[in-house]
Amino acid sequence: MLAEAVYPAMGLTLSGMGVTESDCADLLGPATVEEHGDLALPCHSLAAVLRRSPMDIAEEVSLTLAPALAGIAKVSAVSGFVNLSAEPEWLAVRLSELLADDRLGIAEEEARVAAVDYSAPNVAKEMHVGHLRSTVIGDAIVRMLTYKGHTVYRENHVGDWGTPFGMLIEHLLDLGEANAAEELSVGDLDGFYKQARAKFESDDDFVERSRRRVVLLQGGDEETLRLWSVLVEESMRYFNEVYQMLGVLLTRDDIMGESSYHHLLPVVVQRLDESGLLEESEGARVVYPGGWVNREGEPMPVIISKADGGYNYATTDLACIIDRVERLGCDDLLYVVGTPQSQHFDMVFEVAQQAGFMGVSHNAVHVKFGSVLDSDGKILKSREGEVIKLVDLLRESINRAEQAVAERNPELKGAQRQEVARAIGIGAVKYADLSTERTKDYVFDWDRMLSFEGNTSPYLQYAHARICSIFRRSGAERSSLRVADISLDRSEEQLLARRLANFAAVTDDTLATYSPHRLCTYLHSVASAFATFYESCPVLPCRGRSDDDQQAGPVRFDSQDNLDGTRPVRH
């Protein structure tokens, strides 16, 4: 917001000193040290252009710019930087504008059409902790894209096709449909899959039946497809229960399994062949996109069809691109998938470009993310050494949150305590994930993520509870304050105002880089500034603070920790 106000004067000042637009492009940005200002212009790169020291340049810019920005920002020069701090009066006017804006300054962009591929569990297999990152990161990106005015297709690319389904269907028949459905309905997907796998590895007759069943499945046999649908529907019902626990947007309607693209696999082969990209290699049909070599220095291929005629993962991903570009009309294709798949997507995107499946106007991005680790630095697993089921992780978080609530608010009972525990527990898991830079691994730490201090969900939730309590105790309707006058007399008020004013800019930056942790870091900074403001600036007249405010004590969620009184909220 401040940047928009100072850009014209800044441009004129630099131009007058002989600095071209290309020389100073993107130099002005947020100050790295908040105490120095809101924005900073580093002059070090201009030293070679003007043949002067950065300190001299910063001093001249500061002296020339200050009169032009009177009433908007204070300007100072420090160690080769020009620092700008919004004037309280100017900031108050801007906050008044935001107060009247339902979107808090977030502008809608020119609409594009995006497909976001995320979550992607496998039928008849449990969602594990690895699916957490894809699901919550993808959901955050979808919400931001939608709010910015784009059309977004949520694509849950589940694994519901291929060789393992012959094995799974035969195991279903061995159990009987009713028994199999009951076993799947209680959420024991891993148990079902492991039983089928055990028979496949030990029973030759079962292996043969499974292989025949795969042929029937791929050939479109009606009864086999019906049995396949039983497996799919029971798994989807269970997945949707997990999505509801997480509070994400995914529904049954967003499922686009591998089976959805099966009819396009021959089309991929045909188009690649017609484009002259398809080659033979040891019986397989492949494409060499160029730019990748194996350990022996030989060109690496993208395998399209194997020697036995079966298709590869890359073939399905190319079919997805065709479908999303041609049927859905997508401009942007986002794949929220773990970092180990980086090379795969890079090669698939390159083949799609060379084959004309995508044009230069299309934007294909692998939104990669790291792993969830245990305290020993290894992939998070259960005590039995198995990958932790996502539903078990969420239930554990709710249970731990309920224990914390019971300690801090013993008077909360029954359904009310469970509701609070669920909000804290699920919020803690999601926020711990989103607040970590997505490309990095992070250590799963119960104590840290459920803490009421630091950059955690409970800290933000507690700040929100305090704000709600102010309105509740004041008796003021929030809508009545849309036209209230704002004054920023104290430093604590100014700090909070500066951070609030940055909401739109941070949101845009978060979406531009598909980095939810940036918005999380910002939200924590707002909550922290609010806590300082709350402790230092009277909001309501009081007969005395509550016990929780007078001394360090348990965090409460019945909102009795706020100032009492009836006078309208001060701004």
Secondary structure, DSSP 8 states (H G I E B T S, - for coil): -HHHHHHHHHHHHHHHTT--HHHHTT--EE-SSGGG-SEEEE-GGGHHHHTS-HHHHHHHHHHHHHHHTTTTEEEEEETTEEEEEE-HHHHHHHHHHHHT-TTTT-------EEEEE----BTTS--BHHHHHHHHHHHHHHHHHHHTT-EEEEEB--B--STHHHHHHHHHHHH-HHHHHHHHHTT-HHHHHHHHHHHHHH-HHHHHHHHHHHHHHHTT-HHHHHHHHHHHHHHHHHHHHHHHHHT-S--GGGB--GGGGGGGHHHHHHHHHHTT-EEEETTEEEE--SS-B-TTS-B--EEEE-TTS-B-HHHHHHHHHHIIIIIS--SEEEE--BGGGHHHHHHHHHHHHHHTSS-TT-EEEE--B--EE-TTSSB-B-TTSSB-BHHHHHHHHHHHHHHHHHHH-TT--HHHHHHHHHHHHHHHHHHHHHTS-TTS-EE--HHHHT-SSSSSHHHHHHHHHHHHHHHHHH---GGGGTT------SHHHHHHHHHHHTHHHHHHHHHHTT-HHHHHHHHHHHHHHHHHHHHHS--S--S---HHHHS-----SSSTTS----S----
